[in-house]
Structure formats: C-alpha cells, structure tokens
Amino acid sequence: MACMSVLTRDEAQNRAQLLDVHRYAIELDLTTGDDTFDSRTLIRFTVLADQDDTDTFVEVKPAELRSVTLDGHPLDPETLDGNRLPLKNLTPGEHELHIDAAMHYSRTGEGMHRFTDPADGETYTYTQLFLDDVQRVFAAFDQPDLKAVFDLTVTAPRTWTVLANGITEHLGDGRWKAATTPLISTYLVAVAAGPWHSVRTEHRGLPFGLHCRRSLAPHLDADADELLDVTRACFDRYHEKFTQPYPFDSYDQAFVPEFNAGAMENPGLVTFRDEFVFRSAVTDTQRQTRAMVIAHEMAHMWFG
C-alpha cells in the first residue's frame, strides 16, 4: 500500500468546487474486540454541474476495507491507495456512498483511542480527530469547509455510556443514538464511550455534564461545584458578548485518559486531559489554568 497522502490546498479547493456534502450516517460497533472496531458510513453528497473534473476521492484509513458501494454499484476496495479511495467519472447530481470497514483502535491518541484503567480494569474509548484523524474512525471527505450534518449510532458494551456532540439516547442492548448535529466539520465529530462517572445538571434549559473514569470519581466530585461554576459563568458571559446563542443542544466536558493534547473543542463534547481532575492539593495558579482552559474551549463553540 502507498504512503498516506496529505491533502494539498489545491486539492481541497478543487474538491470544494466539485462537491456539496449533505449528511453522514455513521454506525460504530465497539464490541468487536480489543484491537479493532467496526465502522459503517453512508455519505450523501451532490456533484455540482459544469465542472471540468468529475474525479475525486474519499479518505479512509482502515484495518480492513470490506466493501464500498456508490449509488448501489460495488466499487473495488483494492483501489484504495494509501488513505484515498478514488471516485471516478461522477455525474452531476446526488450520490450515496456506503463504506464498511474495520478500524484500528489507537493507543497514542489519534482517531479512536482505547484505554484500560489499571486501577480497576475498566475500559474507555474516545475520539481525537484533529487534524486529519477522522479517517481512522470513519470514511470522510476530510476538509473543514466540506461541512455536513452527522447522524451517529454506536454499539457499546451494555455497562457503558456513550457521549457525543449531541444528546445521546440509549436504544437498548448497548445501542446509542446521538441527536443529529448542525453543520460541522469532519474533524469536530466526537464520541466518548465507557463506564463513565458523570455529574449532570442543567443551565439555561440545557443539559450540562462532567465525566471521568470511575477510578477518579471522588476527585471529580470534590471539584464538581467549582468546575460547573466556571462553566456556567463562561456560558453566561459569552451570551452577553456574542449576538448568537449557543448553537448546540447540550454541553458535556469529558476528562479522558492518555489524552495527547490539553483539550479539544469538539462541539457539545469538549475533551480534556484527565490530569485536570486534581488528585491532591494544587496551587491557585493550577486552578486558574484549568479555568482558563475551560473558558478557552467554550469560546470555540461560537468561533474558531
């Protein structure tokens, strides 16, 4: 297989002129083993008329690419070149692309990270898709200006809770469905699944939540009032400063293990390194830094 290709500016501009991407329907199954999970993606998109080039590609980095169909016609999975699956001779109008793949879990924070807590043996998974690691979780036209709405369904072990960009509903038998997102970029889709310890409340009619692994529950509970006070104060201040209301249906903050960044501004589901759940006495400066990070990530809900 060829080396992974990096999307160039020219390629992104050309693809944006060719495509209007409408909707992703994504089904993830996190019950298939410790090394891989199943990922099935339906992408609905339109090829715009009067384009000179009707060839393009979708990005995916699978452990195994099982099948691909375009408008009901099978495509050869063997045409996958690195992380690019070519789509050739596209006609103007609407199209449906179905991709069924197995994907690798990550142990270094890219894509779908999987962690087993040595304290109690519980396992957690969560996504980190910035910059271009959505391709490790589901197939996508992976560039920020090709925004779409996302419908997400996740099958997880029955003792787990699944968090996502929007409010999630447990359908039974470990299946969870997230509310359809507004238009967002591919790298901002977020999932966090595991036997989370959660502290939940409401503010301005919206559900707010704090989440961490169970072994850190006493430490999160000790700081929950402070964390929620900071969150509510920032939320109210941004509504004073900006003319647009908060555009999502909930606000969850998940403190996740082995995070390879400080925090990530996923809409409706901000992820933080769980070192911010303090295990011992800390300085005022450390608490101020944590509050600053909470404020910073929330600001992203309105811009950037």
C-alpha positions in Angstrom: 0.0 0.0 0.0 1.2 3.5 -0.8 2.2 6.1 1.8 -0.6 8.2 3.3 -1.2 11.3 1.2 -1.5 14.8 2.7 -4.3 16.9 1.3 -3.0 19.9 -0.5 -4.6 23.3 -0.7 -5.2 22.9 -4.5 -6.8 19.5 -4.0 -9.1 20.9 -1.2 -10.2 23.9 -3.4 -10.9 21.6 -6.4 -12.9 19.2 -4.3 -14.9 22.0 -2.7 -15.8 23.3 -6.2 -16.9 19.8 -7.2 -18.9 18.6 -4.1 -21.6 19.7 -1.8 -21.7 17.2 1.1 -25.0 16.9 2.9 -25.1 14.2 5.5 -23.1 11.4 7.1 -24.9 8.4 8.8 -22.2 6.6 10.8 -22.6 3.3 12.7 -19.7 2.3 15.0 -19.5 -1.0 16.8 -17.2 -1.0 19.8 -17.9 -4.6 20.8 -15.8 -6.5 18.2 -12.6 -6.9 20.2 -9.6 -5.1 21.8 -7.8 -4.2 18.6 -10.4 -3.1 16.0 -13.9 -1.7 15.8 -16.4 -1.8 13.0 -17.3 1.4 11.1 -20.1 1.7 8.6 -20.6 5.1 6.8 -23.2 6.4 4.5 -22.3 9.7 2.8 -24.9 11.7 0.9 -23.4 14.3 -1.4 -24.1 16.2 -4.6 -21.7 16.6 -7.6 -22.1 20.1 -8.8 -22.7 20.7 -12.5 -20.4 22.3 -15.1 -17.2 21.0 -13.6 -14.2 20.0 -15.8 -13.0 17.3 -13.4 -15.5 14.7 -12.2 -12.9 12.5 -10.4 -12.3 12.9 -6.7 -11.6 10.7 -3.6 -12.8 10.0 -0.1 -10.3 9.4 2.7 -10.3 6.3 5.0 -7.5 4.6 6.9 -8.9 1.1 7.6 -7.6 -2.0 9.2 -9.7 -3.8 6.6 -11.9 -2.2 3.9 -14.7 -4.7 3.5 -17.0 -3.2 0.9 -17.7 0.0 -1.0 -20.8 0.9 -3.0 -21.6 4.1 -4.9 -25.3 4.5 -5.8 -25.8 0.8 -5.3 -22.9 -0.3 -7.5 -20.0 -2.0 -5.9 -16.5 -0.5 -6.1 -13.3 -2.4 -5.7 -11.8 -2.0 -2.2 -8.4 -2.8 -3.7 -8.4 0.6 -5.4 -7.7 2.2 -2.0 -4.4 4.0 -2.4 -2.9 4.8 1.0 -5.8 6.7 2.6 -7.5 7.7 -0.6 -10.4 5.8 -2.2 -10.9 7.1 -5.8 -14.3 8.0 -7.0 -14.2 8.4 -10.8 -16.5 9.7 -13.6 -19.0 11.1 -11.2 -22.1 12.5 -12.8 -23.7 15.8 -11.8 -26.5 15.3 -9.1 -27.0 13.4 -5.9 -25.0 10.4 -4.8 -24.8 7.9 -1.9 -21.6 6.3 -0.9 -21.6 3.3 1.5 -18.3 2.1 3.1 -18.0 -0.8 5.5 -14.6 -1.2 7.3 -12.8 -2.4 10.4 -10.7 0.3 12.0 -7.7 0.1 14.4 -8.0 1.4 17.9 -5.2 3.8 18.8 -3.0 3.7 21.8 -1.4 7.1 21.1 -4.4 9.4 20.9 -5.1 9.5 17.1 -8.6 8.5 15.9 -10.4 6.2 18.4 -8.2 5.9 21.5 -8.7 2.8 23.8 -7.6 2.7 27.4 -7.9 0.2 30.1 -7.6 1.6 33.6 -5.0 -0.3 35.7 -6.8 0.9 38.8 -10.0 -1.2 38.2 -9.7 -2.9 34.8 -12.4 -0.7 33.2 -12.0 0.2 29.5 -12.8 3.6 27.8 -12.7 4.8 24.3 -12.8 8.3 22.9 -12.1 10.2 19.6 -9.5 12.8 18.8 -10.0 13.6 15.1 -7.9 16.9 14.8 -6.2 17.5 12.3 -6.9 14.6 9.9 -7.6 11.6 12.1 -11.3 11.3 11.3 -10.1 8.9 8.6 -9.1 6.5 11.3 -12.7 6.3 12.6 -14.9 6.6 9.5 -14.7 7.5 5.8 -15.0 11.2 5.0 -14.4 14.0 2.6 -11.9 15.3 5.1 -11.5 19.0 4.8 -13.0 21.7 7.1 -15.0 23.6 4.5 -17.0 20.5 3.4 -19.3 20.7 6.4 -22.2 18.3 6.8 -24.7 17.1 9.4 -23.9 13.9 11.2 -26.2 11.1 12.4 -24.3 8.7 14.7 -25.2 5.4 16.2 -22.8 3.5 18.5 -23.0 -0.1 19.8 -21.1 -0.5 23.0 -20.8 -2.9 25.9 -24.0 -2.8 27.9 -22.5 -1.3 31.0 -21.1 1.7 29.1 -22.5 5.2 28.5 -21.9 6.8 25.1 -21.4 10.6 24.8 -21.4 12.5 21.5 -21.7 16.0 20.1 -25.4 16.0 20.8 -27.7 14.4 23.4 -27.5 10.6 23.2 -30.4 8.1 23.7 -29.9 4.5 24.8 -32.0 2.4 22.4 -31.3 -0.8 24.4 -28.9 -3.7 24.1 -25.9 -1.3 24.2 -27.0 0.7 21.2 -26.9 4.5 21.5 -28.1 7.2 19.0 -26.9 10.7 19.1 -29.0 13.7 18.1 -28.3 14.9 14.5 -25.7 17.6 14.6 -25.9 21.0 13.0 -23.4 21.6 10.1 -19.9 20.9 11.4 -16.5 20.0 10.0 -15.5 16.3 10.0 -12.6 16.8 12.5 -15.1 18.0 15.1 -17.2 14.8 15.4 -16.8 13.4 18.8 -17.5 10.1 20.7 -16.6 9.1 24.2 -17.7 5.7 25.4 -17.2 3.8 28.6 -18.5 3.3 32.1 -18.1 7.0 32.9 -18.7 8.6 36.2 -20.9 11.5 35.5 -22.1 14.7 37.3 -25.1 16.2 35.5 -27.0 19.4 35.8 -28.9 21.9 33.7 -28.3 25.5 32.9 -30.5 27.8 30.8 -32.6 24.8 29.9 -29.7 22.8 28.5 -28.1 19.6 30.0 -24.5 20.1 31.2 -22.3 17.2 32.2 -18.9 16.4 33.7 -17.5 12.9 33.0 -14.4 11.0 34.1 -13.3 7.4 34.5 -14.8 5.7 37.6 -11.5 5.5 39.5 -11.3 9.3 39.5 -14.9 9.7 40.7 -14.1 11.0 44.3 -11.7 13.6 42.8 -14.2 14.9 40.2 -17.0 15.0 42.8 -14.7 17.1 45.1 -14.3 19.7 42.4 -17.6 19.5 40.6 -19.1 22.6 42.1 -16.1 24.7 41.1 -16.0 23.2 37.6 -19.7 23.8 37.0 -19.5 27.3 38.4 -16.7 28.2 36.0 -18.7 26.6 33.1 -21.9 28.4 33.9 -20.1 31.8 34.3 -18.3 31.4 31.0 -21.5 30.3 29.3 -23.4 33.4 30.6 -20.6 35.7 29.7 -20.3 34.5 26.1 -24.1 35.1 25.7 -23.5 38.7 26.9 -20.6 39.2 24.4 -21.9 37.4 21.3 -25.2 38.0 19.4 -25.6 34.3 18.6 -26.9 31.9 21.3 -25.1 28.7 22.0 -25.8 26.6 18.8 -25.8 23.0 20.2 -28.2 21.0 22.3 -26.0 20.2 25.3 -22.6 20.8 26.9 -20.6 17.9 28.1 -17.0 18.0 29.4 -15.2 14.7 29.5 -11.8 14.3 31.3 -10.2 11.5 29.3 -7.1 9.3 30.0 -3.9 9.5 28.0 -5.1 12.5 26.0 -2.4 13.7 23.6 -3.3 17.4 23.9 -4.5 19.7 26.7 -8.1 19.8 25.5 -10.2 19.7 22.3 -13.2 21.9 21.4 -15.5 19.3 20.0 -18.9 20.9 19.8 -21.1 19.8 22.7 -18.5 17.4 23.9 -15.2 19.0 24.9 -12.5 16.6 25.9 -9.7 17.4 28.4 -6.7 15.5 29.7 -7.8 14.0 32.9 -4.8 15.4 34.8 -7.2 18.4 35.2 -9.1 16.2 37.7 -6.8 17.0 40.5 -5.8 14.1 42.8 -4.2 16.1 45.5 -3.8 19.7 46.7 -2.9 22.1 44.0 -1.9 25.8 43.8 -4.3 28.6 42.9 -2.4 29.0 39.7 -3.2 25.4 38.7 -6.8 26.0 39.4 -6.7 29.2 37.4 -5.1 27.4 34.5 -7.8 24.8 34.5 -10.5 27.5 34.5 -8.7 29.3 31.6 -8.7 26.1 29.6 -12.5 25.6 30.2 -13.1 29.2 29.1 -10.9 28.8 26.0 -12.6 25.6 24.8 -16.1 27.0 25.4 -15.2 30.1 23.3 -14.7 27.8 20.4 -18.4 26.9 20.5 -19.0 30.3 18.9 -16.0 30.8 16.6 -12.7 29.2 15.5 
